[in-house]
Amino acid sequence: MAKTKIREITIKESKGAFSIFKQSKTSKKDYDFSGVLALRQLLSNEKARILSVIKSEKPKSIYDLAKKLDRGFKSVNDDLKLLERFGFIELTAEKTKGRIRHKPEIVVDTMTIHIKI
């Protein structure tokens, strides 16, 4: 059985507002996202649909994923960048026929959210 990959997101109250901090166990980088808006954007139904299609249909590129979702390339690319910032996916560069395409791959199985008040 494959090892479960977990991402943790901590939401902290600070001076009357919430801030989001993500710490990855696999990387020493810390990301600071101000406001709960980023978390709300991350947890949208469309992002869940993107993750589901990546997991089940394994698209070969961002363009292939956009076609499978029946959405525009730019909007899918923007959503993927947010998912990548939070550590849910990685875009792996592959060279094919003299071109580089970015293949989206899921790198997390579970997300844990902590809210500190």
WODAMO-V14024 format. One record per pair of residues at least 24 apart in sequence whose ideal C-beta (glycine too) atoms are under 8 Angstrom apart, sorted by the first residue. I is the first residue (numbers start at 1). J is the second residue. Records with the same first field share a line. If there is no record, write none. Layout:
I->J + J
//
This chain:
4->109 + 110
5->107 + 108 + 109 + 110
6->108 + 109 + 110 + 111 + 112
7->86 + 87 + 88 + 108 + 110 + 111 + 112
8->111 + 112 + 113 + 114
9->39 + 86 + 111 + 112 + 113 + 114
10->113 + 114 + 115 + 116
11->36 + 39 + 113 + 114 + 115 + 116
12->116
13->116 + 117
22->86 + 87
24->87
27->87
31->85 + 86
33->85
38->82
39->113
41->82
42->82 + 83 + 86
46->79
47->79 + 82 + 83
50->76 + 79 + 80 + 83
51->83 + 88 + 89 + 106
54->89 + 104 + 105 + 106
55->106
59->103 + 104
60->101 + 103
61->101 + 102 + 103
62->91 + 101 + 102 + 104
63->101
65->104
80->104
//
